Amino acid sequence: MSFMANQFAEAQKRSDTGATSGAAPTLPPEPTSIAETGLNMGFLNDLVLKVIYFQGNITAQQIAETTKLPFYGVLDKVLEFLKLEEFVDIIGAQGGFGERSFQYVIATKGRLKVNEVLDRSQYAGPAPVPIDEYIAMVQRQSIGNMVVDAAAIRQAFSHLVVNDRMLDKIGPAANSARSLFLYGPPGNGKTTIAEGIANMMGGHVLIPYCVEIDGQVIKVFDPLNHNALPQSPVQVPEERVGFDGKPLPHPPQPDHRWLVCKRPQVVVGGELILEQLELIFDPIVKVYEAPYQMKANGGLFLIDDFGRQKCRPQDLLNRWIVPLEKKIDYLALQTGKKLQVPFDVLIVFSTNLSPQDLVDDAFLRRIRHKIEVGNPSPDEYREIFRRVAKSRGIPYSDEGLRYLLLERYRRDNRDLRSCHPRDLCDQILDEARYRNMSPAMAKDLLDKAYDAYFVKLS
């Protein structure tokens, strides 16, 4: 771990409590030298050269904004080396008089060098953080530090109709920060429960744009799965000079290679394939994409519709045996080198298939909590229907619901499902609009909604 990482560790310990209380954690201070970036000079030279090449001409300040690296102490040294080696030229200044405003272009000698660099990797974005610093950060902001009590559980699920027996199972599962297996008939809220657990976790974590290992770049930040807080624009420190004519030190700036994000909530379904659980190598750009479980570190990873993936459930389960037991995942680079990364994830398997057809005892032993999400009771169904009808602007009627349950559900021997009130209310709205009527739980509208929604199976 670099000096900056060690220095930041003490400060982060004081702010880690904010990761679960809702306060955003503090970004580590930006590096003040090349050594403190954790990256070697050769890697930085190649990165800056590619940024200049892809942009055509670019100012030093724009390079700093692209790479998320400070100019003084880091980029100024890199640009000085590239100029001495005649890889870049300065063609003027733009928008100022300082060195930050100098415009850089690739020189003739640099075009030969950049071809060699692009053969290794075409990545030209935010500078990565060393893999060791990433691992240390994941361990500091672990979800294992989170404590959820009964009051917090009931508050988090107050907008849903969930009985106390179910809540008393969800609470210990959330506190375990390990694994959860949700099973039961479709339409009873397994996915909603998993999302409720994720929202209850709350707090924020620090996620890097990417990490570096042996000169290889692994992209971690994913806008589709990470909800980053708005970043304040990069402040350009004003040049200050003391009475002796020497420049004064700048106030410390945050390391913009990191982003403050809400705790991750990664959700995958039937589209999941085994290859997405390994490092994904782009042979064109020669950059790795982090697997889903690595992107979910510090949060929740929901595998919805488990058992309906293209791969066999047994193959998918075998992939999780070691991470579930050791809290460590092993990934491999194209070179064959193995990486050991934290598996700090509350992983949730959700399925409406029979568990006996999907998993064996060896796997169930490794799943800490198993919760069956069954059909709602008539009273729970009534409360769900009342809430949904109110939200849809449909006057609720006990008489109408009694007719629906006794004359339609009981006659067809149909089970109650938690999703039915929502779907039937939407059907009532559709029927009422078509007939230019006010929506109501009248028998004729209930019959039409019921017949349109349910399929009669012979």
Buried (B, 14 or more C-beta within 10 A) or exposed (E): EBEBBEEBBEEBEEBBEBBBEEEBBBBBBBBBEBBBBBBEEEBBBBBBBBBBBBBEBBBBBBBBBBBBBBBBBBBBBBBEBBBEBEBBBBEEBBEEEEBBBBBBBBBEEBEEBBEEBBEEBBBBBBBBBBBBBBBBBBEBBBBEEBEBEEEBBBEBBEEBBBEEEBBEBBBBBBBBBBBBBBBBBEBBBBBBBBBBBBBBBBBBBBBBBBBBBEEBBBBBBBEEBBEEEEEEEBEBBEEEEEEEEEEEEBEEBBBBBBBBBBBBBBBBBEEBEBEEBBBBBEEEBBBBBBBBBBBBBBBBBBBBBBBBBEEEBEEBBEBBEBBBEEBEBEBEBEEEEEBEBBBBBBBBBBBBBEBEEBBEEEBBEBBBBBBBBEBBEEEBBBBBBBBBBEEBEBEBBEEBBEBBBEBBBEEEEEEBBBBBBBBBBBBBBBBBEEEEEEBBBBBEBBBBBBEEBBEEEE
